[in-house]
């Protein structure tokens, strides 16, 4: 008798968008976010708290913290977005930072 696959994620819990939020862009090749840098991930804006080892795609593993979550979580640097140049003062980024700070 086969075991049910418990690693599957229900379709209802997935939020997939092919659009980048305004003010964020994929990092350039070879760019590694530094500790303290703001990035955008599936949970929204987060701060890099530690750089860890390499992932299977060659990018770095990041420990991230969101202001509204007590526990850190992890993401590959290839799976996060960084602030676009010249967009540091955009209204969207200010609102995203305010949401993350509450």
Order of alpha helices (4+ residues) and beta strands (2+ residues): beta-beta-beta-beta-beta-beta-alpha
